[in-house]
Each structure stands twice: as C-alpha cells, then as structure tokens.
Amino acid sequence: MLTDYPLAMLPHNKDLAPWLAQMQSLDLAARRHVLKQFKPTPMPPFLYKYLSSDREFSLQHLHDVLVRSILRLNSPNSFNDPFEMTAHFVMTASEQQKLARFESLAREQAPYLGWRAVQARVRELMASTEEYFMPRWQQSLKNVRESAGVYCFAGNAKNRLMWGHYASNHKGVCLQYERVRDIHTLAHAFRVLYSAEFPTLNWIVGFHEGIGKMLFSKDPCWAYEQESRILIYEQGGRYLPLVPEALRKLIFGCRAAPSFVDVVLGMLAEREAAGYSPVDVYFARQHTKMYRLVVNRRQ
C-alpha cells in the first residue's frame, strides 16, 4: 500500500503550469506533437532508467517501480559525482542591492530584532569580505545536497556505457517511460546542462535563479548519460507516484542471468495482478559485427 511510503509532492512551477494545463486537456497524439514544440528545446519524448541486478536495494527499487509504480527520490549525497551541485559564489551587485539583500537576510535570521539592531547587523555584513561568507555558502550547499530529492533518467536505451556503469555490467535492466502518459509528473524531468566551469551563483542578485541552474549543471564528462532529472527541494528519501501506463518497456541486459529474468518476470506478473497495465519485455544482445547493442522484443 502506498500509505506505507512517505510520498513526495511536486513543486508548483508558475512557468510550467499553463503549459501543463493545456497538455492535460489533449489526447496522446496531440501531446506528442506539442512536446516536439517545447521551448527553448524539445523535451525528449522517452526517458530511460537503468537499474542493477546484484544488490538487494536495487531489487527493492525495481519492485517499487514495477509493482507499486513509485519512484524513490535520492539525496545528491549518494551520487557518484562529488561535484554534484557545486557553484562559484560571487557577490557582484550595487550598494543598494547589497543593502536590500542584507536587510532581508538580517530580518530572516532574527525576526525579533528591532530596527536599530537590524541596521547594525546590515552595516556589519556590508563590511564583511567574501571569505567571511564562504562557510555560510558551503553550509547552504550542504543543506541542499542532504535534503533535496532527485530522480535521474537517461536519454538512450542502447548506451553501452550506461549499461556497464548503472546496470551491473549489462546484467540488469533498462526501463522506458513515455513522458506524455504522465505529463503532470514527467514534465518536471528537465535536461541537465553540461559545462566545464561551475555555474556562477550570485548571492545578492538572482540567487534563486542561480540555484536552479546549479542543480541542473554537470561536468561534460557525464554528457554520455544525456540526463534529465526531477528535483524537489527537501524531499530526499520520499517517493513520487507515477501513472502506471507511463512505463512502456523493460529491457534485459545482454548478460542478464536466467534467475534474474525469472525474478523480474514474477514482478511483472504481480504488477498485472494488481491491475496495472502490462509492460512490453525486450532483450538486448550484442551485434555480431559492430560495437553496438540490438534490442529485440520477447517472443
């Protein structure tokens, strides 16, 4: 029962809300057409999730996804990239902008202070150097990394590096989701941007916009993942319900053991017994003449 799981809530996105309202009024064919026109770049119509076969946690995750149709949001602290959610902090701003920012900060930190005490605190902050603020910035980032909930998707089901890195050396599975079948949830899976430099985070001006950019920035060495991610503040460890019909395919890796295949097919049978839509099953195999994978539907 889903009542046994702490459920996450999607954030309200004022820019996305009108578009979502339009999409939810359309049939699937019309949604697919609109998705291609999404600005500034089209949203990938399909999202992929690679999962391992050799860890108890991975099997539980797979069971949750297949049988309960829920996605577990993980803390970025558990990711394999130590540079996740890193930024270059600056305080470039006019004196008036700094005064306004520091007064707002002083009142947030100590709402009980009177006007004179607030102004004294503002003067203290105005005289401080960037080195003074560095521990506070680092603590803020630490708090975000520890509390944020993230679910990561890949952009391709035939990426051999992804199979090797995230699916137990081709022994696991890859799941395919179609975005338009749960547009309310999967529209929040935004593409990661790849850059050799840290995103700049101005603590005085445009701070929240900078936070958003930081959360979706990674080193170009990870570009092969073609990642999209759902990220929700303070929701780490919670579960995001998904419309079951959004899961379209399950692909076994070319090295998947028969015993693992049997376990997963058992999960799919349990899924259908619960009244959820069936999932098409495929098997990957190695091409006989090229460095590539071929994916065939189960007979």
Buried (B, 14 or more C-beta within 10 A) or exposed (E): EEEEBEEBEBEEEEEBEEBBEEBEEBEEEEBBEBBEEEEEEEBBBBBBBBBBBEEEEBBEBBBBBBBBBBBBBBBBBEBEEEEBBBBEBBBEBEEEBBBBBBBEBBBEEEEEBEEEEBBEBBEEBEEEEEEEBEEEBEEBBEEBBEBBBBBBBBBBBBBBEBBEBBBBBBBBBBBBBBBBBBBEBBBBBBBBEBEEEBBBBBBBBBEEEBBEBBBBBBBEEBEBBBBBBBBBEEBBEBBBBBBBBBBBBBBBBBBBBEEBBEBBBEBBEBBEEEEBBEBEBBBBEBEEEEEEBEBEEEE
